[in-house]
Amino acid sequence: IQKRITTFDEVFKRIDVMEAGPTDASGLLLDMVNGARPVKDLFKSYPGSRFECAKKLCEFLDKGFIRALTAEECHALAREQSEARQFAQAAAYLQFTAQLSPEDASLFEELGEALSSAYQDGASKAAFLNALRIHYEKEDFQSVATLGEKLLPRMSLEDGDLEKLFFSFVRLQNFKRAASAGNQLVASHQRKGQFEEAAIIMEAIAAAGYEGKVKLAL
């Protein structure tokens, strides 16, 4: 079961052609598989345990009654739902799409926007930060900076993410933004009594500022 249903964000679609399905709880579950509800939502409606529900879904998969939506299908459906301003449903599709393509930062950014529009601020922040970290791992510092400029006024960031922003701004020679992110990071380190870490960032800010002045003079 864990190999077939890993995160409960999976969205399944019914593909059987049975004229009449079973009338017990299995039939009820089969009727609920509509290509829109993620597994975690099916759990809430199924008259049994989560394990029983997941087991039944695996049985349906084995019998060819249902299949998982593809990343392309989910992405297209998410855009349709966003255009219709059904942001919670769009987010459900994007959550599964991002699960299928976990290295695609743009999907996490879309997910963050959909969740924000659905007023799910905590989940939105997590999605945006996933996107930022993927951009940074790929050394796409311009995308890190662009996303960071959007996030900084909207939410507080952890030290590790502030560091990513700071060093991305430095690499892009955007010393004004680097100083802003760096000063927030220094203040956070000082509040936590991490004075050595704060000193390192202060030195980096000073070095970046000096480099910027040299470039302007040249």
Phi and psi restraints in degrees (value plus and minus 20) as a CYANA .aco file:
   2 GLN   PHI     -85.4   -45.4
   2 GLN   PSI     -44.5    -4.5
   3 LYS   PHI     -97.7   -57.7
   3 LYS   PSI     -45.4    -5.4
   4 ARG   PHI    -115.4   -75.4
   4 ARG   PSI     -53.5   -13.5
   5 ILE   PHI    -148.7  -108.7
   5 ILE   PSI      78.3   118.3
   6 THR   PHI    -118.7   -78.7
   6 THR   PSI     -53.2   -13.2
   7 THR   PHI    -146.7  -106.7
   7 THR   PSI     -28.7    11.3
   8 PHE   PHI      52.9    92.9
   8 PHE   PSI     -13.6    26.4
   9 ASP   PHI    -112.7   -72.7
   9 ASP   PSI     -23.1    16.9
  10 GLU   PHI     -79.6   -39.6
  10 GLU   PSI     122.2   162.2
  11 VAL   PHI    -138.4   -98.4
  11 VAL   PSI     102.1   142.1
  12 PHE   PHI    -128.8   -88.8
  12 PHE   PSI     133.7   173.7
  13 LYS   PHI    -143.8  -103.8
  13 LYS   PSI     118.0   158.0
  14 ARG   PHI     -97.3   -57.3
  14 ARG   PSI     110.9   150.9
  15 ILE   PHI    -147.8  -107.8
  15 ILE   PSI     -17.2    22.8
  16 ASP   PHI     -95.2   -55.2
  16 ASP   PSI     141.8   181.8
  17 VAL   PHI    -138.4   -98.4
  17 VAL   PSI       6.0    46.0
  18 MET   PHI     -85.6   -45.6
  18 MET   PSI     112.8   152.8
  19 GLU   PHI     -89.2   -49.2
  19 GLU   PSI     -56.3   -16.3
  20 ALA   PHI    -162.2  -122.2
  20 ALA   PSI     104.1   144.1
  21 GLY   PHI    -109.7   -69.7
  21 GLY   PSI    -198.6  -158.6
  22 PRO   PHI     -81.6   -41.6
  22 PRO   PSI     133.2   173.2
  23 THR   PHI    -120.0   -80.0
  23 THR   PSI     -21.2    18.8
  24 ASP   PHI    -106.4   -66.4
  24 ASP   PSI    -181.0  -141.0
  25 ALA   PHI     -81.9   -41.9
  25 ALA   PSI     -48.5    -8.5
  26 SER   PHI     -83.1   -43.1
  26 SER   PSI     -63.0   -23.0
  27 GLY   PHI     -85.3   -45.3
  27 GLY   PSI     -58.0   -18.0
  28 LEU   PHI     -82.0   -42.0
  28 LEU   PSI     -64.3   -24.3
  29 LEU   PHI     -84.8   -44.8
  29 LEU   PSI     -62.1   -22.1
  30 LEU   PHI     -80.7   -40.7
  30 LEU   PSI     -57.4   -17.4
  31 ASP   PHI     -88.7   -48.7
  31 ASP   PSI     -46.5    -6.5
  32 MET   PHI     -99.8   -59.8
  32 MET   PSI     -37.4     2.6
  33 VAL   PHI     -99.0   -59.0
  33 VAL   PSI      80.3   120.3
  34 ASN   PHI    -145.0  -105.0
  34 ASN   PSI      -6.7    33.3
  35 GLY   PHI      55.5    95.5
  35 GLY   PSI      -6.8    33.2
  36 ALA   PHI    -152.3  -112.3
  36 ALA   PSI     -50.6   -10.6
  37 ARG   PHI    -114.3   -74.3
  37 ARG   PSI     102.9   142.9
  38 PRO   PHI     -89.2   -49.2
  38 PRO   PSI     143.1   183.1
  39 VAL   PHI     -76.4   -36.4
  39 VAL   PSI     -61.5   -21.5
  40 LYS   PHI     -81.9   -41.9
  40 LYS   PSI     -45.0    -5.0
  41 ASP   PHI     -99.5   -59.5
  41 ASP   PSI     -55.6   -15.6
  42 LEU   PHI     -83.2   -43.2
  42 LEU   PSI     -55.1   -15.1
  43 PHE   PHI     -75.0   -35.0
  43 PHE   PSI     -56.3   -16.3
  44 LYS   PHI     -90.5   -50.5
  44 LYS   PSI     -47.5    -7.5
  45 SER   PHI    -121.8   -81.8
  45 SER   PSI     -37.8     2.2
  46 TYR   PHI     -93.3   -53.3
  46 TYR   PSI     111.8   151.8
  47 PRO   PHI    -101.6   -61.6
  47 PRO   PSI      40.6    80.6
  48 GLY   PHI    -194.0  -154.0
  48 GLY   PSI    -192.0  -152.0
  49 SER   PHI     -97.5   -57.5
  49 SER   PSI     144.2   184.2
  50 ARG   PHI     -81.2   -41.2
  50 ARG   PSI     -59.0   -19.0
  51 PHE   PHI     -82.2   -42.2
  51 PHE   PSI     -65.5   -25.5
  52 GLU   PHI     -82.5   -42.5
  52 GLU   PSI     -60.2   -20.2
  53 CYS   PHI     -84.3   -44.3
  53 CYS   PSI     -67.1   -27.1
  54 ALA   PHI     -83.2   -43.2
  54 ALA   PSI     -59.3   -19.3
  55 LYS   PHI     -82.5   -42.5
  55 LYS   PSI     -63.4   -23.4
  56 LYS   PHI     -83.3   -43.3
  56 LYS   PSI     -60.5   -20.5
  57 LEU   PHI     -82.1   -42.1
  57 LEU   PSI     -60.7   -20.7
  58 CYS   PHI     -84.0   -44.0
  58 CYS   PSI     -58.4   -18.4
  59 GLU   PHI     -83.0   -43.0
  59 GLU   PSI     -61.8   -21.8
  60 PHE   PHI     -81.8   -41.8
  60 PHE   PSI     -59.3   -19.3
  61 LEU   PHI     -83.3   -43.3
  61 LEU   PSI     -65.5   -25.5
  62 ASP   PHI     -82.5   -42.5
  62 ASP   PSI     -55.2   -15.2
  63 LYS   PHI    -105.3   -65.3
  63 LYS   PSI     -24.9    15.1
  64 GLY   PHI      58.3    98.3
  64 GLY   PSI      -1.5    38.5
  65 PHE   PHI     -98.7   -58.7
  65 PHE   PSI     -49.3    -9.3
  66 ILE   PHI    -157.8  -117.8
  66 ILE   PSI     144.7   184.7
  67 ARG   PHI    -167.5  -127.5
  67 ARG   PSI     138.7   178.7
  68 ALA   PHI     -98.5   -58.5
  68 ALA   PSI     123.0   163.0
  69 LEU   PHI     -85.4   -45.4
  69 LEU   PSI     129.5   169.5
  70 THR   PHI    -101.8   -61.8
  70 THR   PSI     145.4   185.4
  71 ALA   PHI     -80.1   -40.1
  71 ALA   PSI     -60.3   -20.3
  72 GLU   PHI     -84.8   -44.8
  72 GLU   PSI     -62.4   -22.4
  73 GLU   PHI     -83.2   -43.2
  73 GLU   PSI     -65.5   -25.5
  74 CYS   PHI     -82.6   -42.6
  74 CYS   PSI     -62.0   -22.0
  75 HIS   PHI     -84.8   -44.8
  75 HIS   PSI     -63.7   -23.7
  76 ALA   PHI     -83.5   -43.5
  76 ALA   PSI     -62.9   -22.9
  77 LEU   PHI     -85.6   -45.6
  77 LEU   PSI     -56.9   -16.9
  78 ALA   PHI     -82.3   -42.3
  78 ALA   PSI     -61.9   -21.9
  79 ARG   PHI     -86.8   -46.8
  79 ARG   PSI     -58.7   -18.7
  80 GLU   PHI     -80.9   -40.9
  80 GLU   PSI     -64.2   -24.2
  81 GLN   PHI     -87.8   -47.8
  81 GLN   PSI     -56.4   -16.4
  82 SER   PHI     -85.3   -45.3
  82 SER   PSI     -61.8   -21.8
  83 GLU   PHI     -83.3   -43.3
  83 GLU   PSI     -52.2   -12.2
  84 ALA   PHI    -105.1   -65.1
  84 ALA   PSI     -16.7    23.3
  85 ARG   PHI      43.3    83.3
  85 ARG   PSI       7.9    47.9
  86 GLN   PHI    -117.3   -77.3
  86 GLN   PSI      53.4    93.4
  87 PHE   PHI     -91.1   -51.1
  87 PHE   PSI     -53.5   -13.5
  88 ALA   PHI     -84.2   -44.2
  88 ALA   PSI     -62.4   -22.4
  89 GLN   PHI     -88.8   -48.8
  89 GLN   PSI     -58.5   -18.5
  90 ALA   PHI     -79.7   -39.7
  90 ALA   PSI     -61.2   -21.2
  91 ALA   PHI     -84.5   -44.5
  91 ALA   PSI     -56.9   -16.9
  92 ALA   PHI     -82.2   -42.2
  92 ALA   PSI     -63.4   -23.4
  93 TYR   PHI     -85.7   -45.7
  93 TYR   PSI     -63.2   -23.2
  94 LEU   PHI     -87.6   -47.6
  94 LEU   PSI     -52.2   -12.2
  95 GLN   PHI     -80.5   -40.5
  95 GLN   PSI     -63.5   -23.5
  96 PHE   PHI     -92.7   -52.7
  96 PHE   PSI     -57.5   -17.5
  97 THR   PHI     -80.2   -40.2
  97 THR   PSI     -64.9   -24.9
  98 ALA   PHI     -85.9   -45.9
  98 ALA   PSI     -52.6   -12.6
  99 GLN   PHI     -85.1   -45.1
  99 GLN   PSI     -56.6   -16.6
 100 LEU   PHI     -96.5   -56.5
 100 LEU   PSI     -44.5    -4.5
 101 SER   PHI    -150.8  -110.8
 101 SER   PSI      49.0    89.0
 102 PRO   PHI     -88.7   -48.7
 102 PRO   PSI     -29.4    10.6
 103 GLU   PHI    -119.4   -79.4
 103 GLU   PSI     -17.2    22.8
 104 ASP   PHI    -112.7   -72.7
 104 ASP   PSI      78.3   118.3
 105 ALA   PHI     -83.4   -43.4
 105 ALA   PSI     -52.8   -12.8
 106 SER   PHI     -83.1   -43.1
 106 SER   PSI     -52.1   -12.1
 107 LEU   PHI     -85.8   -45.8
 107 LEU   PSI     -59.8   -19.8
 108 PHE   PHI     -88.3   -48.3
 108 PHE   PSI     -52.2   -12.2
 109 GLU   PHI     -86.9   -46.9
 109 GLU   PSI     -63.4   -23.4
 110 GLU   PHI     -81.3   -41.3
 110 GLU   PSI     -61.2   -21.2
 111 LEU   PHI     -82.3   -42.3
 111 LEU   PSI     -62.7   -22.7
 112 GLY   PHI     -80.2   -40.2
 112 GLY   PSI     -61.4   -21.4
 113 GLU   PHI     -86.7   -46.7
 113 GLU   PSI     -62.5   -22.5
 114 ALA   PHI     -83.6   -43.6
 114 ALA   PSI     -63.8   -23.8
 115 LEU   PHI     -85.4   -45.4
 115 LEU   PSI     -58.2   -18.2
 116 SER   PHI     -83.3   -43.3
 116 SER   PSI     -61.9   -21.9
 117 SER   PHI     -87.8   -47.8
 117 SER   PSI     -44.7    -4.7
 118 ALA   PHI    -110.6   -70.6
 118 ALA   PSI     -10.7    29.3
 119 TYR   PHI      42.7    82.7
 119 TYR   PSI      11.3    51.3
 120 GLN   PHI    -125.3   -85.3
 120 GLN   PSI      54.9    94.9
 121 ASP   PHI     -84.8   -44.8
 121 ASP   PSI     -60.8   -20.8
 122 GLY   PHI     -83.6   -43.6
 122 GLY   PSI     -66.2   -26.2
 123 ALA   PHI     -87.1   -47.1
 123 ALA   PSI     -54.8   -14.8
 124 SER   PHI     -82.3   -42.3
 124 SER   PSI     -65.8   -25.8
 125 LYS   PHI     -80.0   -40.0
 125 LYS   PSI     -63.6   -23.6
 126 ALA   PHI     -81.0   -41.0
 126 ALA   PSI     -60.5   -20.5
 127 ALA   PHI     -86.5   -46.5
 127 ALA   PSI     -64.6   -24.6
 128 PHE   PHI     -81.8   -41.8
 128 PHE   PSI     -61.7   -21.7
 129 LEU   PHI     -88.3   -48.3
 129 LEU   PSI     -53.4   -13.4
 130 ASN   PHI     -79.7   -39.7
 130 ASN   PSI     -64.4   -24.4
 131 ALA   PHI     -81.5   -41.5
 131 ALA   PSI     -65.3   -25.3
 132 LEU   PHI     -80.2   -40.2
 132 LEU   PSI     -63.1   -23.1
 133 ARG   PHI     -88.6   -48.6
 133 ARG   PSI     -56.1   -16.1
 134 ILE   PHI     -85.9   -45.9
 134 ILE   PSI     -64.6   -24.6
 135 HIS   PHI     -77.6   -37.6
 135 HIS   PSI     -63.1   -23.1
 136 TYR   PHI     -87.2   -47.2
 136 TYR   PSI     -61.8   -21.8
 137 GLU   PHI     -81.4   -41.4
 137 GLU   PSI     -52.0   -12.0
 138 LYS   PHI    -107.1   -67.1
 138 LYS   PSI     -16.1    23.9
 139 GLU   PHI      38.8    78.8
 139 GLU   PSI      12.6    52.6
 140 ASP   PHI    -111.9   -71.9
 140 ASP   PSI      55.8    95.8
 141 PHE   PHI     -88.7   -48.7
 141 PHE   PSI     -48.7    -8.7
 142 GLN   PHI     -84.9   -44.9
 142 GLN   PSI     -61.8   -21.8
 143 SER   PHI     -87.6   -47.6
 143 SER   PSI     -56.7   -16.7
 144 VAL   PHI     -79.9   -39.9
 144 VAL   PSI     -66.5   -26.5
 145 ALA   PHI     -85.4   -45.4
 145 ALA   PSI     -64.0   -24.0
 146 THR   PHI     -80.9   -40.9
 146 THR   PSI     -65.4   -25.4
 147 LEU   PHI     -88.2   -48.2
 147 LEU   PSI     -59.1   -19.1
 148 GLY   PHI     -82.3   -42.3
 148 GLY   PSI     -58.9   -18.9
 149 GLU   PHI     -83.5   -43.5
 149 GLU   PSI     -49.8    -9.8
 150 LYS   PHI     -97.0   -57.0
 150 LYS   PSI     -55.8   -15.8
 151 LEU   PHI    -102.5   -62.5
 151 LEU   PSI     -56.9   -16.9
 152 LEU   PHI     -74.8   -34.8
 152 LEU   PSI     -62.5   -22.5
 153 PRO   PHI     -94.6   -54.6
 153 PRO   PSI     -35.0     5.0
 154 ARG   PHI    -120.4   -80.4
 154 ARG   PSI     -43.4    -3.4
 155 MET   PHI    -176.9  -136.9
 155 MET   PSI     136.4   176.4
 156 SER   PHI    -103.3   -63.3
 156 SER   PSI     124.5   164.5
 157 LEU   PHI    -136.9   -96.9
 157 LEU   PSI     130.9   170.9
 158 GLU   PHI     -91.5   -51.5
 158 GLU   PSI     141.7   181.7
 159 ASP   PHI     -77.3   -37.3
 159 ASP   PSI     -63.1   -23.1
 160 GLY   PHI     -80.7   -40.7
 160 GLY   PSI     -57.8   -17.8
 161 ASP   PHI     -95.8   -55.8
 161 ASP   PSI     -55.1   -15.1
 162 LEU   PHI     -82.4   -42.4
 162 LEU   PSI     -58.5   -18.5
 163 GLU   PHI     -81.4   -41.4
 163 GLU   PSI     -63.5   -23.5
 164 LYS   PHI     -80.2   -40.2
 164 LYS   PSI     -61.9   -21.9
 165 LEU   PHI     -85.9   -45.9
 165 LEU   PSI     -65.9   -25.9
 166 PHE   PHI     -77.7   -37.7
 166 PHE   PSI     -71.7   -31.7
 167 PHE   PHI     -90.5   -50.5
 167 PHE   PSI     -47.5    -7.5
 168 SER   PHI     -87.8   -47.8
 168 SER   PSI     -64.1   -24.1
 169 PHE   PHI     -82.4   -42.4
 169 PHE   PSI     -59.3   -19.3
 170 VAL   PHI     -82.3   -42.3
 170 VAL   PSI     -66.6   -26.6
 171 ARG   PHI     -81.2   -41.2
 171 ARG   PSI     -52.3   -12.3
 172 LEU   PHI    -106.5   -66.5
 172 LEU   PSI     -19.3    20.7
 173 GLN   PHI      41.5    81.5
 173 GLN   PSI       9.2    49.2
 174 ASN   PHI    -114.5   -74.5
 174 ASN   PSI      60.2   100.2
 175 PHE   PHI     -92.1   -52.1
 175 PHE   PSI     -47.4    -7.4
 176 LYS   PHI     -86.3   -46.3
 176 LYS   PSI     -67.3   -27.3
 177 ARG   PHI     -87.4   -47.4
 177 ARG   PSI     -56.0   -16.0
 178 ALA   PHI     -81.6   -41.6
 178 ALA   PSI     -62.4   -22.4
 179 ALA   PHI     -84.6   -44.6
 179 ALA   PSI     -59.4   -19.4
 180 SER   PHI     -83.7   -43.7
 180 SER   PSI     -69.4   -29.4
 181 ALA   PHI     -86.4   -46.4
 181 ALA   PSI     -59.5   -19.5
 182 GLY   PHI     -84.3   -44.3
 182 GLY   PSI     -60.5   -20.5
 183 ASN   PHI     -85.6   -45.6
 183 ASN   PSI     -57.2   -17.2
 184 GLN   PHI     -83.0   -43.0
 184 GLN   PSI     -60.0   -20.0
 185 LEU   PHI     -86.9   -46.9
 185 LEU   PSI     -62.4   -22.4
 186 VAL   PHI     -80.5   -40.5
 186 VAL   PSI     -65.7   -25.7
 187 ALA   PHI     -81.5   -41.5
 187 ALA   PSI     -59.5   -19.5
 188 SER   PHI     -85.3   -45.3
 188 SER   PSI     -64.6   -24.6
 189 HIS   PHI     -82.1   -42.1
 189 HIS   PSI     -61.4   -21.4
 190 GLN   PHI     -86.2   -46.2
 190 GLN   PSI     -58.9   -18.9
 191 ARG   PHI     -81.6   -41.6
 191 ARG   PSI     -51.0   -11.0
 192 LYS   PHI    -110.8   -70.8
 192 LYS   PSI     -18.8    21.2
 193 GLY   PHI      55.2    95.2
 193 GLY   PSI      -3.0    37.0
 194 GLN   PHI    -112.9   -72.9
 194 GLN   PSI      51.8    91.8
 195 PHE   PHI     -94.8   -54.8
 195 PHE   PSI     -50.3   -10.3
 196 GLU   PHI     -86.3   -46.3
 196 GLU   PSI     -64.0   -24.0
 197 GLU   PHI     -82.5   -42.5
 197 GLU   PSI     -60.1   -20.1
 198 ALA   PHI     -83.3   -43.3
 198 ALA   PSI     -60.2   -20.2
 199 ALA   PHI     -84.7   -44.7
 199 ALA   PSI     -59.0   -19.0
 200 ILE   PHI     -81.7   -41.7
 200 ILE   PSI     -64.4   -24.4
 201 ILE   PHI     -87.3   -47.3
 201 ILE   PSI     -58.7   -18.7
 202 MET   PHI     -82.1   -42.1
 202 MET   PSI     -60.4   -20.4
 203 GLU   PHI     -83.9   -43.9
 203 GLU   PSI     -59.3   -19.3
 204 ALA   PHI     -86.7   -46.7
 204 ALA   PSI     -58.8   -18.8
 205 ILE   PHI     -82.7   -42.7
 205 ILE   PSI     -64.6   -24.6
 206 ALA   PHI     -82.7   -42.7
 206 ALA   PSI     -62.1   -22.1
 207 ALA   PHI     -85.3   -45.3
 207 ALA   PSI     -60.9   -20.9
 208 ALA   PHI     -85.2   -45.2
 208 ALA   PSI     -61.7   -21.7
 209 GLY   PHI     -83.9   -43.9
 209 GLY   PSI     -60.4   -20.4
 210 TYR   PHI     -84.1   -44.1
 210 TYR   PSI     -63.5   -23.5
 211 GLU   PHI     -82.3   -42.3
 211 GLU   PSI     -59.7   -19.7
 212 GLY   PHI     -83.6   -43.6
 212 GLY   PSI     -60.9   -20.9
 213 LYS   PHI     -85.2   -45.2
 213 LYS   PSI     -58.0   -18.0
 214 VAL   PHI     -83.0   -43.0
 214 VAL   PSI     -63.2   -23.2
 215 LYS   PHI     -84.8   -44.8
 215 LYS   PSI     -59.9   -19.9
 216 LEU   PHI     -84.9   -44.9
 216 LEU   PSI     -58.8   -18.8
 217 ALA   PHI     -85.8   -45.8
 217 ALA   PSI     -59.4   -19.4
